Amino acid sequence: MIRITDSLAIDEDEIGWSAMRASGPGGQNVNKVATAVELRFDIGKAFLPEDLKARLRPLAGRQLTQEGVLVITAQETRSQERNREIALQKLIGLLRKAAHRPKRRIATKPTRASKARRLDSKSRHAQTKRLRSSRPDTD
């Protein structure tokens, strides 16, 4: 089990791994060794709360396929094992971000003083405009 938060954990069997050749610098190592890692996590089949899944989908963005599979690639280092750790940390970070419930906004009414300030400001602005629009006599 991979611990995400105190109350949330995912099973390691829910994560699929595949290795591929990485792009970029690395000399002959790039052509010989599959160091890049692709992590696949099916959100639909995962044992996660539905509200967390709903928050995770927009957070994942382009990393989410149409089938609802989260695909994370890591090719930062020349070590496959280190890239696996990086991809797993990215997944854990996404899940932690999705696990955070946003605070509900409580609608409030403006105070009487704030209404008075707004109306006073509006009337001062209108007075300024009125003074600017008047034309002086040409005598």
C-alpha positions in Angstrom: 0.0 0.0 0.0 1.2 3.5 -0.9 0.3 6.0 1.7 -1.1 9.3 0.3 -2.5 11.0 3.4 -3.3 9.7 6.9 -6.7 8.4 5.7 -5.9 7.6 2.1 -3.8 4.9 0.5 -3.7 3.2 -2.9 -2.7 -0.4 -3.7 0.5 -0.9 -5.6 -1.3 -3.3 -8.0 -3.5 -0.4 -9.3 -0.4 1.2 -10.9 0.9 -0.1 -14.2 4.5 0.5 -15.2 6.3 0.4 -18.6 9.8 1.4 -19.6 10.9 3.0 -22.9 13.9 4.7 -24.3 14.3 8.2 -23.2 14.9 11.2 -25.5 17.5 13.8 -25.0 21.2 13.7 -23.9 22.8 10.6 -22.6 25.2 9.4 -25.3 25.0 5.7 -26.3 23.1 5.0 -23.1 20.0 6.5 -24.7 20.1 4.1 -27.6 20.7 1.0 -25.5 18.8 1.3 -22.3 15.1 1.9 -21.6 15.4 4.4 -18.8 12.3 6.5 -19.3 9.3 5.3 -17.3 5.5 5.5 -17.9 3.2 5.2 -15.0 -0.5 4.3 -15.7 -3.2 4.7 -13.0 -6.8 4.0 -13.9 -8.9 6.5 -11.9 -12.2 4.8 -12.7 -11.1 1.4 -11.3 -9.2 2.8 -8.3 -10.6 2.5 -4.8 -10.9 6.2 -4.2 -13.8 8.4 -2.9 -15.9 9.8 -5.8 -15.4 13.4 -4.7 -11.6 12.9 -4.9 -11.9 11.4 -8.4 -14.0 14.4 -9.5 -11.3 16.8 -8.2 -8.5 14.7 -9.7 -9.8 14.8 -13.3 -9.3 18.6 -13.9 -6.0 18.6 -12.0 -4.7 15.8 -14.3 -5.4 17.8 -17.4 -3.7 16.4 -20.5 -2.2 13.5 -18.5 -5.6 11.9 -18.4 -6.7 9.8 -21.4 -10.3 9.6 -22.6 -10.7 6.2 -20.9 -9.9 7.8 -17.6 -6.3 6.5 -17.2 -3.8 8.9 -15.7 -0.5 8.6 -17.6 2.7 10.1 -16.0 6.0 9.9 -17.7 9.4 10.5 -16.2 12.7 10.7 -18.0 14.6 13.2 -15.9 17.5 11.0 -15.0 19.5 8.2 -16.6 18.4 5.7 -14.0 15.2 3.8 -14.6 14.8 3.2 -10.8 15.1 7.0 -10.1 12.6 7.8 -12.8 10.2 5.3 -11.2 10.5 7.2 -7.9 10.0 10.5 -9.7 6.8 9.3 -11.5 5.5 7.9 -8.2 6.1 11.1 -6.4 4.3 13.0 -9.2 1.3 10.7 -8.7 1.3 11.1 -4.9 1.5 14.9 -5.3 -1.5 14.9 -7.6 -3.5 12.7 -5.3 -2.6 14.8 -2.3 -3.6 18.0 -4.1 -6.9 16.4 -5.1 -7.5 15.1 -1.5 -7.5 18.6 -0.2 -11.2 19.7 0.0 -11.7 23.4 -0.8 -13.5 25.4 1.8 -17.2 26.1 1.1 -17.8 29.8 0.5 -20.4 31.3 2.7 -22.4 34.0 1.0 -22.5 37.3 3.0 -24.4 40.5 2.6 -22.6 43.9 2.3 -22.8 46.0 5.5 -24.8 49.2 5.7 -21.5 51.2 5.9 -20.0 49.6 2.8 -23.2 50.3 0.9 -23.1 54.0 2.0 -19.4 54.2 1.0 -20.2 52.8 -2.4 -23.1 55.2 -3.0 -21.0 58.2 -1.7 -18.2 57.2 -4.1 -20.6 57.0 -7.0 -22.2 60.4 -6.3 -18.7 62.0 -6.1 -17.7 60.4 -9.4 -21.0 61.6 -11.0 -20.4 65.1 -9.6 -16.9 65.1 -11.2 -18.3 64.0 -14.5 -21.0 66.7 -14.3 -18.5 69.4 -13.7 -16.4 68.3 -16.6 -19.3 68.3 -19.1 -20.5 71.9 -18.4 -19.3 74.4 -21.1 -18.1 77.8 -20.1 -19.6 81.0 -21.7 -17.7 82.4 -24.7 -18.3 86.1 -23.8 
